């Protein structure tokens, strides 16, 4: 799917959507860093907050594969499953890079 | 801030992306959009701009959406603003809590921008309709050239409400008023009010208040909403500087839930069947003076045979007791009436309160309610 299709699905202008996607990529990179740091510190609360942030933003922009991975991170945070979070961080990073290529 | 149409919307979310989406979709429709990434900033903007609607995220670090709405609703400047929660939290408890705190609706994440727009539009319409209803009610009351005295309801005409009353109106322009409203099969509203000022005739005020209670104290509205709407109409129709104090009790006889709203009125007296009597002291603004008034509110569980007494200040100010002892005397004498039927209790209380002199020198109304 290209950016125009995503934008059309949400009823937004392509230019607006592009700006929002750039903002999403920036904040997600930031959230991924927070997640990695939180895993290192075994900080469940921060893991949950960063996962929740990625989940909310990706879902609202229609990036459902990222939303799914972030949802798994959030659930895993509640269950202290740090290895599951690590697996899904890789997925989110890969998908975010692909998004960056679309812009 | 974008746009230049009349309606202002404040979006509150710790995610800049979500704020960007909301801003984008609402700005396109010419709404004036403000955004805040945390609670304190949201409250600051709400107080300064008084938006028509607030879209509020629940899960935010430090100050969450529940805390934000609680503070907004206790601030007279922001208490009237409609709030829609917008959140990923889908648990029923969170939804119920949000509504209890005064939210008008919920949008679940992930949301579609068109859904946000649709809900914003419908709530602005509802808000406009409510405002126009208030104006229409005020207009109707203004057109009344000569108010007619309304019959005050008596216990025998509404036995299901299980109440008693003592009412002494000594002056033609006396200001005391009471009413009892059957809201539904098991829910009743009880009101005592005390008018100040003499620009409008008592009968006019009484008729106005009675009509307003009937129009607004319905099953659809929470007691606080009812009193707030009544206040907005009274602000429109009362001459400047004139006001009234009031206490309103809504009793659900089935769930045994009692809600008391106080608008600058002496405290209601609660006498549990098994327990110590207590005054329900609530802070609250008076009615008819400020558009954004805030009223004291307490909701409590009550039990069968518990009693509640609502009364006007003439009872505690003009009795043989000195004013400061009026409340103590009322509590003392009210306890003595528990052996009497509720329909007789208010009259006995009045007699006991004034037994050492010729009787009240001012209007006195006492309404006793038994659960």
Interface residues (C-beta under 8 A of the other chain):
Chain A: X10 X11 X12 X13 X16 X19 X20 X23 X24 X27 X49 X52 X53 X55 X56 X57 X58 X59 X60 X61 X62 X67
Chain B: X13 X14 X15 X16 X17 X18 X20 X21 X24 X25 X28 X59 X61 X88 X109 X110 X111 X112 X113 X114
